Amino acid sequence: MIELRNFEQADFQQLINWVDSPEFLLQWAGPSFRFPLNEQQLEKYLLEANQEHSRTLAFSVILEATGELIGHISLGSIERENKSARVGRVLIGDKNVRGKGIGQQMMTEILKIAFNDLKLHRVSLGVFDFNHSAIACYEKIGFKKEGLLRESRKIGDQYWSLWEMSILDYEWEAIHNK
């Protein structure tokens, strides 16, 4: 089991260590950060997050059994008037816990915050089309593909395509309140 706690400065170095290439940074955070990731970028990120009316909630993912920091996730683009937000920066940094259902637990916890605490109606995300394990995880949680943004991100000499996915409050309720 995992728990989410507010991302804080003490977590910076571990996150920096996980993000070891420009490609990985783009997969994790889209165009929001520049490689190499550094403390200054994370300080700016944290300044804009986790305040009472912030548009971003940033979390560290903690393995309950050990108290170990194993990942990161955020709920951003929070629009209270439209009751919508976007999951982003999903990362299981500890390679030893990948493939063990942690991603589904992370998504479940972030969606509880979105739907139960913030009372949102819609939560979206973007995922690169080649990230099959993440797509499968999001579909198991209840996300639906809305469309493919073809060749929407450039990395080196390549273009990457991005699936847009979303889940609505009543879809979440139907799946998770059986």
C-alpha positions as CSV (number, residue, x, y, z in Angstrom):
1,M,0.0,0.0,0.0
2,I,1.0,3.6,-0.6
3,E,0.2,7.0,0.8
4,L,0.5,10.4,-0.8
5,R,2.0,13.2,1.1
6,N,2.8,16.8,0.0
7,F,5.9,17.0,-2.1
8,E,8.5,19.0,-0.2
9,Q,12.1,20.2,-0.6
10,A,13.5,17.2,1.2
11,D,12.2,15.1,-1.8
12,F,14.0,17.1,-4.5
13,Q,17.3,15.2,-4.7
14,Q,15.6,11.8,-5.0
15,L,13.4,13.1,-7.8
16,I,16.4,14.6,-9.6
17,N,18.2,11.3,-9.3
18,W,15.3,9.5,-11.0
19,V,15.1,11.8,-14.0
20,D,18.3,10.8,-15.8
21,S,17.6,11.8,-19.4
22,P,15.8,14.4,-21.5
23,E,13.5,11.6,-22.9
24,F,12.6,10.5,-19.4
25,L,12.0,14.1,-18.3
26,L,9.6,14.7,-21.2
27,Q,7.7,11.5,-20.4
28,W,7.4,12.4,-16.8
29,A,6.6,16.1,-17.0
30,G,6.0,17.1,-20.6
31,P,7.5,20.4,-21.5
32,S,7.2,21.9,-18.0
33,F,10.9,21.3,-17.0
34,R,14.2,21.4,-18.8
35,F,16.9,18.8,-18.6
36,P,18.8,18.4,-16.4
37,L,16.2,18.8,-13.7
38,N,17.5,20.9,-10.8
39,E,16.5,22.3,-7.4
40,Q,15.7,25.7,-8.9
41,Q,13.1,24.3,-11.2
42,L,11.6,22.2,-8.4
43,E,11.5,25.2,-6.0
44,K,9.5,27.2,-8.6
45,Y,7.2,24.2,-9.1
46,L,6.7,23.9,-5.3
47,L,6.0,27.7,-5.0
48,E,3.0,27.3,-7.2
49,A,1.7,24.1,-5.6
50,N,-0.1,22.8,-2.5
51,Q,-1.5,26.2,-1.4
52,E,-5.2,26.6,-0.4
53,H,-6.3,27.7,-3.9
54,S,-3.4,26.4,-5.9
55,R,-4.0,25.0,-9.4
56,T,-1.5,22.3,-8.7
57,L,-1.3,19.7,-5.9
58,A,2.0,17.8,-5.9
59,F,2.6,14.6,-4.0
60,S,5.4,12.3,-3.1
61,V,4.4,8.6,-3.1
62,I,5.4,6.8,0.0
63,L,5.5,3.0,0.5
64,E,3.6,2.6,3.8
65,A,5.4,-0.6,4.9
66,T,8.9,1.1,4.8
67,G,8.2,4.9,4.7
68,E,10.4,4.9,1.6
69,L,9.9,7.6,-1.1
70,I,9.1,5.6,-4.3
71,G,7.5,8.1,-6.7
72,H,5.7,11.3,-7.5
73,I,2.3,12.4,-8.9
74,S,0.4,15.6,-9.3
75,L,-3.1,16.9,-9.9
76,G,-2.7,20.1,-12.0
77,S,-4.7,22.5,-14.1
78,I,-7.3,22.5,-11.3
79,E,-10.2,24.6,-12.5
80,R,-12.7,24.8,-9.6
81,E,-15.3,26.7,-11.7
82,N,-15.3,24.0,-14.4
83,K,-14.7,21.2,-11.8
84,S,-11.9,19.7,-13.8
85,A,-8.2,18.9,-13.4
86,R,-5.4,17.0,-15.0
87,V,-3.2,14.2,-13.6
88,G,0.4,14.6,-14.4
89,R,4.0,13.9,-13.5
90,V,3.2,10.3,-12.7
91,L,6.4,8.5,-11.8
92,I,7.3,5.3,-10.0
93,G,11.0,6.1,-9.5
94,D,12.0,3.0,-7.5
95,K,12.4,0.4,-10.2
96,N,12.1,-2.4,-7.6
97,V,8.4,-1.7,-7.1
98,R,7.4,-1.3,-10.7
99,G,5.0,-3.9,-12.1
100,K,3.4,-4.5,-8.7
101,G,0.2,-2.5,-8.9
102,I,1.7,0.7,-7.4
103,G,0.6,2.8,-10.5
104,Q,-3.1,1.7,-9.9
105,Q,-2.8,2.6,-6.2
106,M,-1.3,6.0,-7.1
107,M,-4.1,6.7,-9.6
108,T,-6.8,5.6,-7.1
109,E,-5.4,7.9,-4.4
110,I,-5.1,10.9,-6.7
111,L,-8.7,10.3,-8.0
112,K,-10.0,10.1,-4.5
113,I,-8.6,13.6,-3.9
114,A,-10.0,14.8,-7.2
115,F,-13.5,13.4,-6.9
116,N,-14.1,12.9,-3.1
117,D,-12.2,15.9,-1.7
118,L,-12.3,18.5,-4.5
119,K,-15.7,17.3,-5.9
120,L,-14.5,17.6,-9.4
121,H,-16.5,16.4,-12.4
122,R,-13.7,15.6,-14.9
123,V,-10.1,14.5,-14.7
124,S,-7.9,14.2,-17.7
125,L,-4.3,13.1,-18.5
126,G,-2.0,12.7,-21.4
127,V,0.2,9.6,-22.1
128,F,2.6,8.8,-24.9
129,D,1.2,6.2,-27.2
130,F,4.2,3.9,-26.7
131,N,3.7,3.7,-22.9
132,H,1.5,0.6,-23.1
133,S,1.8,-0.3,-19.4
134,A,0.6,3.2,-18.3
135,I,-2.2,3.2,-20.8
136,A,-3.3,-0.2,-19.5
137,C,-3.1,1.1,-15.9
138,Y,-5.2,4.1,-16.7
139,E,-7.9,2.1,-18.5
140,K,-8.1,-0.4,-15.6
141,I,-8.9,2.6,-13.3
142,G,-11.6,3.8,-15.7
143,F,-10.0,6.4,-18.0
144,K,-11.2,6.4,-21.6
145,K,-9.2,7.4,-24.6
146,E,-10.6,10.6,-26.1
147,G,-8.2,11.1,-29.0
148,L,-4.6,10.9,-30.3
149,L,-2.6,14.0,-30.6
150,R,-0.4,12.8,-33.5
151,E,3.3,13.7,-33.3
152,S,2.6,16.5,-30.8
153,R,6.0,16.5,-28.9
154,K,9.5,16.7,-30.5
155,I,12.4,14.9,-28.8
156,G,15.6,15.0,-30.7
157,D,14.8,14.2,-34.3
158,Q,11.6,12.2,-33.5
159,Y,8.0,13.2,-32.8
160,W,5.9,11.5,-30.2
161,S,2.2,11.0,-30.2
162,L,0.1,11.5,-27.1
163,W,-3.2,9.9,-26.1
164,E,-5.6,12.2,-24.3
165,M,-7.7,10.3,-21.7
166,S,-10.3,11.3,-19.1
167,I,-12.6,9.9,-16.5
168,L,-15.8,11.6,-15.2
169,D,-17.1,11.6,-11.7
170,Y,-20.1,9.3,-12.4
171,E,-17.8,6.8,-14.2
172,W,-15.5,6.8,-11.1
173,E,-18.5,6.3,-8.8
174,A,-19.8,3.4,-10.9
175,I,-16.5,1.6,-10.8
176,H,-15.3,2.4,-7.3
177,N,-18.5,2.3,-5.3
178,K,-19.7,-1.2,-6.2
